Amino acid sequence: MPGMQVILVLIFDILALVFIYWVLSGTLCAALGHTAFVPTIGKAKRLMLDEARRYLETFRGRAVVVDLGSGIGTLLIPLARAFPQHRFVGYEWIRLWCLISKIRAARLKNLTFRRQDFKTAHFSDAHLVLSYVGIGYAEKNLGDRLNRELPAGARVIAQSFRMRRLKCLRRIPLNRVGIPCFIFIYAVNRKGKQ
C-alpha cells in the first residue's frame, strides 16, 4: 500500500500544480487584458463543431479555419481530422496550452498552432473563424476587425458573446444554469471579393 499512497500523492501534486497554473494564468490574463483559458466543452463544443462541419462540407476549394484562443485544440483537432483538405490555424498565447495542442496534433499536417496573441496576428485569408473570446474585446473590437479583414462570405462561429458589425445569421441557445448563453453564427457584413 505505500506504493499506492505515493502514486496518489503524486497525482494530487500534479493536479494542484495544474490548478495553481490555471489560476495564475487567469490572473495574468486579466492583468494583461487577455481572456483567461476557458475550454469549449459539452453542448457548446458539439454545437460549434456541428456548425463548422456544416460550413466546411459545402465549402468549395481549400478553406482556412482559424481559432482565436485555441486553448488545447478542443475545436480544431477534431475538425482537422475530419477535413484533411482544409487548413487549420490556432492562436494561443499561453505557452503550456499551445505546447499541449502541438503535442496532441503532431500527426496532423493540415493543422498549425501558433503561440501568439491573436490581436497581433494576420488572418485575413480565413474563411471560418471560431471564437470564445472575452466579452470586452469581442463586443468592442473583434467584430469590427473581423468584418474589416475577412473576405466577403467568411463565417464566424462565436460562443456566448455578440460581435458588432457582423451580420448575425443565427443564434443557438445553450441555456446554462438559467443563464442565457448562445452560439452566434455570423457572416462578414460587407461587399467584396469572395
C-alpha positions in Angstrom: 0.0 0.0 0.0 2.8 2.5 0.5 3.4 2.5 -3.3 -0.3 3.4 -3.8 0.0 6.3 -1.4 3.0 7.7 -3.3 1.1 7.5 -6.5 -1.9 9.2 -5.0 0.3 12.0 -3.6 1.9 12.5 -7.0 -1.4 12.7 -8.7 -2.7 15.2 -6.1 0.5 17.3 -6.5 0.2 17.3 -10.3 -3.4 18.4 -10.1 -2.6 21.1 -7.5 0.2 22.4 -9.8 -2.2 22.5 -12.8 -4.8 24.3 -10.7 -2.3 26.8 -9.5 -1.0 27.4 -13.0 -4.6 27.8 -14.2 -5.4 30.4 -11.5 -2.1 32.3 -12.1 -2.6 32.3 -15.9 -6.1 33.6 -15.4 -4.8 36.4 -13.2 -2.0 37.1 -15.6 -4.5 37.2 -18.5 -6.7 39.7 -16.7 -3.7 41.9 -15.8 -2.6 41.9 -19.5 -6.0 42.4 -20.9 -6.4 38.9 -22.2 -9.1 36.4 -21.9 -8.4 33.6 -19.4 -8.4 30.0 -20.6 -11.9 28.5 -20.6 -12.3 25.5 -22.8 -15.2 24.9 -25.0 -16.9 21.8 -23.7 -20.2 19.9 -23.7 -23.1 21.1 -25.7 -21.3 24.3 -26.7 -18.4 22.3 -28.2 -20.8 19.9 -30.0 -22.9 22.8 -31.5 -19.8 24.7 -32.6 -18.3 21.6 -34.2 -21.6 20.8 -35.9 -21.9 24.4 -37.4 -18.2 24.3 -38.5 -18.7 20.9 -40.2 -21.8 22.1 -41.9 -19.9 25.1 -43.4 -16.8 23.1 -44.4 -18.8 20.3 -46.1 -20.2 22.8 -48.6 -17.0 24.9 -49.0 -15.5 24.8 -52.5 -11.8 24.9 -52.6 -9.4 24.8 -49.6 -10.8 26.7 -46.6 -8.6 28.3 -44.0 -10.1 27.9 -40.5 -8.8 30.0 -37.6 -9.5 29.5 -33.9 -8.8 32.7 -31.8 -7.7 31.5 -28.4 -7.4 27.8 -29.4 -6.5 26.6 -25.9 -5.6 22.9 -26.1 -7.1 22.4 -29.5 -10.6 21.3 -28.4 -12.2 22.5 -31.6 -9.5 22.4 -34.3 -8.2 18.9 -33.7 -11.4 17.1 -34.5 -12.1 19.4 -37.5 -8.6 18.9 -38.9 -9.0 15.1 -38.6 -12.4 15.3 -40.4 -11.4 17.7 -43.1 -7.8 17.0 -44.3 -8.3 19.0 -47.4 -8.6 22.3 -45.4 -6.0 24.2 -43.4 -6.4 25.0 -39.7 -4.6 27.5 -37.6 -4.9 28.0 -33.8 -3.7 31.1 -32.0 -3.0 30.7 -28.3 -0.8 32.9 -26.2 -0.4 30.7 -23.1 2.7 28.7 -23.6 1.5 25.5 -21.9 -1.8 25.3 -23.8 0.0 25.8 -27.1 2.5 23.1 -26.2 -0.3 20.7 -25.3 -2.0 21.5 -28.6 1.1 20.9 -30.6 1.7 17.5 -29.0 -1.9 16.5 -29.5 -1.9 17.5 -33.1 1.6 16.3 -34.0 0.4 13.9 -36.8 -2.0 16.4 -38.4 -0.2 18.1 -41.4 -3.1 20.5 -42.0 -3.1 22.0 -38.5 -0.7 24.6 -37.1 -0.8 26.1 -33.6 0.9 29.4 -33.1 1.9 30.8 -29.7 0.8 34.3 -30.5 -1.8 36.8 -29.3 -4.4 36.8 -32.0 -4.8 40.5 -31.5 -1.4 40.9 -33.4 -2.0 38.1 -35.9 -2.9 38.4 -39.5 -5.8 36.1 -40.5 -7.3 37.9 -43.5 -7.2 34.7 -45.5 -9.6 32.9 -43.1 -12.9 31.6 -44.4 -14.1 30.4 -41.0 -13.2 31.9 -37.6 -14.0 30.1 -34.3 -14.1 32.3 -31.2 -14.8 32.1 -27.5 -13.2 35.4 -26.6 -13.9 37.5 -23.5 -16.8 39.9 -23.6 -14.9 43.2 -23.6 -12.8 42.6 -26.6 -15.4 40.6 -28.5 -18.1 43.2 -28.2 -15.9 46.3 -28.6 -13.2 45.4 -31.2 -13.3 41.9 -32.6 -16.4 42.1 -34.7 -15.1 45.4 -36.3 -11.8 43.8 -37.0 -13.2 40.6 -38.5 -15.7 42.5 -40.6 -12.9 44.7 -42.0 -10.2 42.0 -42.6 -12.0 38.8 -43.5 -13.1 38.1 -47.1 -16.7 38.5 -48.0 -18.7 35.4 -47.4 -16.5 34.4 -44.4 -18.2 33.0 -41.4 -17.6 33.4 -37.6 -18.9 31.0 -35.0 -18.7 32.6 -31.6 -19.6 31.2 -28.2 -21.5 33.5 -25.8 -20.6 36.9 -27.0 -22.1 39.3 -29.5 -19.9 41.0 -32.0 -21.0 44.2 -33.7 -20.6 44.9 -37.4 -21.0 41.2 -38.3 -24.3 40.0 -39.7 -25.9 37.6 -37.2 -27.3 34.7 -39.3 -28.4 32.6 -36.3 -28.1 32.3 -32.6 -28.4 28.9 -30.9 -29.4 28.9 -27.2 -27.3 26.9 -24.8 -29.3 27.6 -21.6 -26.7 27.1 -18.9 -27.9 27.0 -15.4 -30.6 29.6 -16.1 -28.0 32.0 -17.7 -28.9 32.9 -21.3 -26.0 31.8 -23.4 -25.8 31.4 -27.2 -23.7 30.2 -30.0 -23.7 33.0 -32.6 -23.3 32.3 -36.3 -22.1 35.4 -38.2 -21.3 36.4 -41.7 -19.0 39.2 -42.9 -21.3 42.1 -43.5 -19.8 44.0 -46.4 -19.4 43.6 -50.1 -16.1 42.4 -51.6 -14.3 39.7 -53.3 -15.2 36.2 -52.0 
